[in-house]
């Protein structure tokens, strides 16, 4: 499973999807491993830029940010990406999501 987190610093999930100029990509297959950092060209004064972040994460299964808008949710569903709202340290957020998925699957 490929996961992406929207983070200003790679340490905390702390950005709204539409302001996600910085995305960190991880793979999970029994172990969590960092893949890469991706920059997204976001105009600081513009709204509704979630599509740019979704495009940058089109190879991901899950995208985690502190918040996202209704249009982004629809676009993500169309792309087969699950949007999740959470915040806090990246490692904690990722482990919380993975624990949730493992719980649901078992």
Backbone torsions as a table, in degrees:
resi	resn	phi	psi	omega
1	UNK	NA	132.1	177.8
2	UNK	-101.8	127.2	-177.8
3	UNK	-119.3	144.5	175.8
4	UNK	-126.2	141.4	175.2
5	UNK	-124.0	140.7	178.3
6	UNK	-92.7	116.6	-173.3
7	UNK	-147.5	138.4	178.2
8	UNK	-76.9	-21.9	-172.9
9	UNK	-134.7	-0.3	-178.6
10	UNK	78.9	-1.8	-178.3
11	UNK	-106.3	-38.7	-177.0
12	UNK	-126.9	141.6	168.9
13	UNK	-79.5	108.6	-168.9
14	UNK	-145.3	16.0	-178.6
15	UNK	-128.2	146.9	169.7
16	UNK	-66.4	145.7	-179.3
17	UNK	-51.7	-45.4	-177.6
18	UNK	-69.3	-8.7	176.6
19	UNK	-114.5	15.8	-174.0
20	UNK	-78.9	73.8	179.7
21	UNK	-77.7	-5.4	-177.0
22	UNK	-139.7	119.7	-176.6
23	UNK	-127.4	136.7	-179.5
24	UNK	-114.1	130.1	-172.7
25	UNK	-108.4	135.8	179.6
26	UNK	-132.9	151.6	170.9
27	UNK	-112.9	143.8	175.4
28	UNK	-129.4	120.7	173.6
29	UNK	-150.1	80.9	-172.6
30	UNK	71.6	-19.0	175.8
31	UNK	-142.4	147.5	178.3
32	UNK	-92.7	127.3	178.9
33	UNK	-135.6	135.8	178.3
34	UNK	-72.7	134.4	179.9
35	UNK	-104.2	-57.5	-177.5
36	UNK	-167.2	166.7	174.6
37	UNK	-108.4	129.9	179.5
38	UNK	-118.9	135.5	175.6
39	UNK	-97.4	139.7	178.2
40	UNK	-120.9	132.3	-179.2
41	UNK	-78.8	102.6	-178.3
42	UNK	-114.3	131.1	174.7
43	UNK	-82.6	117.8	-174.7
44	UNK	-54.8	-34.6	-175.2
45	UNK	-95.5	2.3	-179.1
46	UNK	-99.6	154.6	176.8
47	UNK	-105.9	170.6	172.4
48	UNK	57.5	55.7	179.5
49	UNK	-110.9	14.7	179.6
50	UNK	-57.6	-31.0	179.9
51	UNK	-59.8	-35.7	179.2
52	UNK	-65.8	-40.5	179.3
53	UNK	-69.0	-42.6	177.8
54	UNK	-60.1	-40.8	178.5
55	UNK	-62.7	-40.5	-180.0
56	UNK	-68.0	-19.0	-176.4
57	UNK	-115.1	23.7	-174.4
58	UNK	-64.0	-16.4	176.9
59	UNK	-92.4	5.5	-177.2
60	UNK	-99.1	152.1	176.7
61	UNK	-90.2	-32.4	-174.4
62	UNK	-136.1	139.7	177.4
63	UNK	-131.0	120.7	-175.1
64	UNK	-112.0	128.2	176.5
65	UNK	-143.8	171.3	-179.3
66	UNK	-73.2	-23.5	-178.8
67	UNK	-165.0	159.0	174.1
68	UNK	-153.1	160.8	-178.4
69	UNK	-93.1	168.0	-177.9
70	UNK	-60.0	-44.0	-179.5
71	UNK	-63.7	-38.6	177.9
72	UNK	-63.9	-38.9	179.1
73	UNK	-61.1	-44.0	179.7
74	UNK	-64.9	-45.5	179.5
75	UNK	-63.0	-40.0	178.8
76	UNK	-63.0	-44.2	178.0
77	UNK	-60.1	-41.4	178.1
78	UNK	-62.1	-32.2	-179.9
79	UNK	-88.5	-5.9	-179.0
80	UNK	79.6	23.3	178.3
81	UNK	-104.7	132.2	176.2
82	UNK	-89.5	122.8	175.8
83	UNK	-92.2	136.9	-179.7
84	UNK	-131.3	137.9	174.6
85	UNK	-101.4	126.3	175.4
86	UNK	-163.9	165.5	176.3
87	UNK	-151.5	158.3	-179.6
88	UNK	129.3	-169.0	179.2
89	UNK	-59.5	136.4	-175.3
90	UNK	-51.9	-48.9	-177.3
91	UNK	-60.8	-41.8	178.5
92	UNK	-65.4	-43.6	180.0
93	UNK	-61.8	-45.9	-179.9
94	UNK	-64.7	-45.0	179.7
95	UNK	-64.9	-36.8	177.1
96	UNK	-61.6	-44.2	179.9
97	UNK	-66.0	-45.7	-179.8
98	UNK	-61.8	-43.1	177.0
99	UNK	-60.0	-40.7	178.6
100	UNK	-62.9	-46.8	179.6
101	UNK	-62.0	-44.6	179.4
102	UNK	-62.5	-39.5	177.9
103	UNK	-62.7	-46.3	-179.2
104	UNK	-63.8	-40.2	-178.1
105	UNK	-71.1	-24.7	-178.7
106	UNK	-105.5	NA	NA
